[in-house]
Amino acid sequence: MVEALAVASGKGGTGKTTSTLALGMALAEQYDVTVVDADMGMANLLFHAGLADVETTLHDVLVEGGPPVEAAVYDRYGMSVVPCGTSLADFASADPTRLRDVVASLATDTDVILLDSAATLSSRAAVLPIVLADRVVVVLEPTIPSLSDGLKVQEYATSYDTGTAGILFNKVRDDDAIDRIAPKAERYFEGPTLASVPASDTVRAARRAGQPLLAYAPESAAAEAYREAVRGLSVRDGDSAAVADRFRSAVVPESL
């Protein structure tokens, strides 16, 4: 079985990478999980996962003649993690369309692929994870502008037959804000509200420590909210070979 889920937001600053790793660790309690940093232009998952010093990254794999993806897969926190590098030169040399073959290769040997997507839908590299995914988890802050940005993600996903697995409210500081925004979200988004993750100094401390939240503070309220999200996220049982073939043949958008 395998399902690819893109974690996306439509804007920066929502805590998308923190959410990707937290969902990954929670899912890894039941499934074989592979997390891919598909934010190729503004990669930072490697810092969150303690992989800043690795030699081979996804950027290397995406260069013509580069190493196989297996060279960029690292076992961390009960997951397989494929980080991107941070060099702009490496990003310029990488061919984002090769991500299709990378995800197809990974699909043959895992249950869940989480694609940490770019913050905006501004390029082919940014939208490709959403095109490749079976479904998308939309990370929102409890504000109208964030809701609007998330709806753009869903609209784009729908145009490529990518479903919505659910929405995740993050950095929640005011329960009243959720009470105002959640009914609007339920009206416009196709998937359920998976959880509301409270704003927390612990989340920031985990980032500074270079650890995923569920490793740094597994008993925190924020960590439990991510586990709640996973309990509401039913992973679909896709045939690995069929899914891999679909990835390889995915249409890469020429322009937005």
C-alpha positions as CSV (number, residue, x, y, z in Angstrom):
1,M,0.0,0.0,0.0
2,V,1.1,3.6,-0.5
3,E,-0.5,7.1,-0.5
4,A,1.3,10.3,-1.2
5,L,0.1,13.3,0.8
6,A,1.3,16.9,0.1
7,V,1.4,19.2,3.1
8,A,0.7,22.7,1.8
9,S,-0.5,26.1,2.9
10,G,-0.5,28.7,0.1
11,K,1.6,31.1,2.2
12,G,4.7,31.1,4.3
13,G,4.9,31.1,8.1
14,T,2.1,28.7,8.8
15,G,4.4,26.1,10.3
16,K,4.1,23.7,7.4
17,T,7.5,22.0,7.8
18,T,6.9,21.6,11.6
19,S,3.5,20.1,10.7
20,T,5.0,17.7,8.1
21,L,7.4,16.2,10.5
22,A,4.9,16.0,13.3
23,L,2.4,14.3,11.1
24,G,5.1,12.0,9.9
25,M,6.2,10.9,13.4
26,A,2.6,10.4,14.4
27,L,1.8,8.3,11.3
28,A,5.1,6.3,11.8
29,E,3.5,4.8,14.9
30,Q,1.3,2.8,12.5
31,Y,2.9,3.0,9.0
32,D,6.2,3.0,7.2
33,V,6.6,6.8,6.5
34,T,8.9,8.6,4.1
35,V,9.1,12.4,4.3
36,V,10.4,14.3,1.3
37,D,11.4,18.0,1.4
38,A,9.8,19.1,-1.9
39,D,10.2,22.8,-1.1
40,M,13.2,22.9,-3.4
41,G,13.7,26.6,-3.4
42,M,13.4,27.4,0.3
43,A,14.3,24.1,1.9
44,N,14.6,24.0,5.7
45,L,13.3,20.5,6.7
46,L,17.0,19.4,7.1
47,F,17.4,21.8,10.0
48,H,14.2,20.6,11.7
49,A,15.3,17.0,11.4
50,G,18.9,17.4,12.4
51,L,20.3,16.7,8.9
52,A,22.1,20.0,8.2
53,D,25.5,18.2,7.8
54,V,24.5,15.4,5.3
55,E,26.4,15.2,2.1
56,T,23.7,14.1,-0.4
57,T,20.3,15.8,-0.7
58,L,17.4,15.7,-3.1
59,H,19.0,18.5,-5.1
60,D,21.8,16.2,-6.0
61,V,19.4,13.5,-7.0
62,L,17.5,15.9,-9.3
63,V,20.6,16.8,-11.3
64,E,21.0,14.9,-14.5
65,G,23.4,12.0,-13.9
66,G,23.0,12.4,-10.1
67,P,22.9,9.6,-7.5
68,P,19.9,7.4,-7.0
69,V,17.4,8.7,-4.4
70,E,18.4,6.0,-2.0
71,A,21.7,8.0,-1.4
72,A,19.6,10.9,-0.1
73,V,17.3,8.8,2.3
74,Y,18.2,9.1,6.0
75,D,16.6,7.2,8.9
76,R,15.5,9.7,11.5
77,Y,12.9,9.5,14.3
78,G,11.3,6.3,13.0
79,M,10.9,7.7,9.5
80,S,12.8,7.8,6.2
81,V,13.7,11.5,5.5
82,V,14.8,12.9,2.1
83,P,16.0,16.5,2.7
84,C,16.7,19.2,0.2
85,G,19.9,21.3,0.3
86,T,19.9,25.1,0.8
87,S,22.3,26.1,-1.9
88,L,20.8,28.4,-4.6
89,A,23.3,27.0,-7.1
90,D,22.2,23.5,-6.4
91,F,18.5,24.5,-6.8
92,A,19.3,26.1,-10.1
93,S,21.0,22.9,-11.4
94,A,18.2,20.6,-10.3
95,D,15.4,19.6,-12.6
96,P,12.1,19.6,-10.6
97,T,10.4,17.3,-13.2
98,R,12.7,14.5,-12.0
99,L,10.7,14.6,-8.7
100,R,8.2,12.3,-10.5
101,D,10.7,9.5,-10.8
102,V,12.0,10.1,-7.2
103,V,8.5,9.8,-5.7
104,A,7.8,6.8,-7.9
105,S,10.9,5.0,-6.7
106,L,10.0,5.8,-3.1
107,A,6.4,4.6,-3.5
108,T,7.6,1.0,-4.1
109,D,8.9,0.7,-0.5
110,T,6.8,2.7,1.9
111,D,3.2,3.1,3.1
112,V,2.9,6.9,3.3
113,I,4.9,9.6,1.5
114,L,4.6,13.1,2.9
115,L,5.7,15.9,0.5
116,D,6.6,19.1,2.3
117,S,5.5,21.6,-0.3
118,A,6.6,25.2,-1.1
119,A,4.9,28.1,0.6
120,T,3.4,29.6,-2.6
121,L,2.1,28.3,-5.9
122,S,4.7,30.4,-7.8
123,S,6.5,28.0,-10.1
124,R,6.5,24.5,-11.5
125,A,8.8,23.3,-8.7
126,A,6.3,24.7,-6.2
127,V,3.1,23.1,-7.6
128,L,4.6,19.8,-8.6
129,P,4.1,18.1,-5.1
130,I,0.4,19.0,-5.2
131,V,0.2,17.6,-8.7
132,L,1.9,14.4,-7.7
133,A,0.0,13.8,-4.4
134,D,-3.1,11.7,-4.0
135,R,-4.4,14.2,-1.5
136,V,-3.3,17.4,0.2
137,V,-3.3,18.4,3.9
138,V,-3.8,22.2,4.0
139,V,-2.2,24.0,6.9
140,L,-3.9,27.2,8.0
141,E,-3.7,29.8,10.6
142,P,-7.1,30.9,11.9
143,T,-7.4,34.0,9.8
144,I,-9.4,34.9,6.7
145,P,-6.3,35.7,4.6
146,S,-4.8,32.2,5.5
147,L,-8.2,30.6,4.6
148,S,-8.1,32.4,1.3
149,D,-4.6,31.2,0.5
150,G,-5.5,27.6,1.5
151,L,-8.5,27.7,-0.8
152,K,-6.2,28.5,-3.7
153,V,-4.2,25.4,-2.9
154,Q,-7.4,23.3,-2.9
155,E,-8.5,24.9,-6.2
156,Y,-5.2,24.1,-7.8
157,A,-5.2,20.6,-6.4
158,T,-8.7,19.9,-7.6
159,S,-7.7,20.9,-11.1
160,Y,-5.2,18.0,-11.1
161,D,-7.6,15.5,-9.5
162,T,-5.7,15.8,-6.1
163,G,-8.2,15.5,-3.3
164,T,-8.2,17.2,0.1
165,A,-7.4,15.0,3.0
166,G,-8.3,17.7,5.5
167,I,-7.3,21.0,7.0
168,L,-5.1,21.6,10.0
169,F,-5.3,24.8,12.0
170,N,-1.9,25.8,13.4
171,K,-0.5,28.5,15.7
172,V,-3.9,28.9,17.4
173,R,-3.7,31.6,20.0
174,D,-7.4,32.4,20.4
175,D,-10.2,29.8,20.6
176,D,-12.7,32.5,19.6
177,A,-10.8,32.9,16.3
178,I,-11.3,29.2,15.6
179,D,-15.0,29.5,16.5
180,R,-15.3,32.2,13.9
181,I,-13.2,30.7,11.1
182,A,-13.9,26.9,11.5
183,P,-17.5,27.1,10.2
184,K,-16.3,29.0,7.1
185,A,-13.6,26.4,6.5
186,E,-16.0,23.6,6.8
187,R,-18.2,25.3,4.2
188,Y,-15.5,25.7,1.6
189,F,-13.0,22.9,2.1
190,E,-13.7,19.4,1.0
191,G,-11.9,17.6,3.8
192,P,-12.6,17.6,7.5
193,T,-10.9,19.8,10.1
194,L,-8.3,17.4,11.5
195,A,-7.1,19.3,14.5
196,S,-6.3,22.7,16.0
197,V,-2.6,23.0,17.1
198,P,-2.1,25.6,19.8
199,A,0.7,28.2,19.5
200,S,3.5,27.2,21.8
201,D,7.0,28.3,22.8
202,T,7.8,24.6,22.8
203,V,7.4,24.4,19.1
204,R,9.9,27.2,18.6
205,A,12.3,25.5,21.1
206,A,12.1,22.3,19.1
207,R,13.1,24.1,15.9
208,R,16.1,25.7,17.7
209,A,17.1,22.3,19.0
210,G,16.9,20.8,15.5
211,Q,14.4,18.2,16.5
212,P,10.8,17.5,15.4
213,L,8.2,18.5,17.9
214,L,7.2,15.0,18.8
215,A,10.8,14.0,19.6
216,Y,11.5,17.2,21.6
217,A,8.3,17.4,23.5
218,P,6.1,14.3,22.9
219,E,3.8,15.1,25.8
220,S,3.1,18.7,24.8
221,A,-0.4,19.9,23.9
222,A,0.8,20.7,20.4
223,A,2.2,17.1,19.9
224,E,-1.1,15.7,21.1
225,A,-3.0,17.8,18.6
226,Y,-0.9,16.4,15.7
227,R,-1.7,12.9,17.0
228,E,-5.4,13.8,17.0
229,A,-5.0,15.0,13.3
230,V,-3.5,11.6,12.4
231,R,-6.4,9.8,14.1
232,G,-8.7,11.6,11.7
233,L,-6.6,10.9,8.6
234,S,-7.5,7.6,7.0
235,V,-4.5,6.5,4.9
236,R,-5.7,5.0,1.6
237,D,-4.4,1.6,0.5
238,G,-3.0,2.3,-3.0
239,D,-1.3,-0.3,-5.1
240,S,2.4,0.5,-5.0
241,A,3.2,-0.4,-8.6
242,A,0.1,1.5,-10.0
243,V,0.9,4.5,-7.9
244,A,4.5,4.5,-9.1
245,D,3.4,4.4,-12.7
246,R,1.0,7.3,-12.1
247,F,3.8,9.4,-10.6
248,R,6.1,8.7,-13.6
249,S,3.4,9.8,-16.1
250,A,2.2,12.8,-14.1
251,V,1.7,15.9,-16.3
252,V,4.1,18.7,-15.3
253,P,2.4,22.1,-15.6
254,E,4.2,24.4,-18.0
255,S,2.9,27.6,-16.4
256,L,0.5,28.7,-13.7
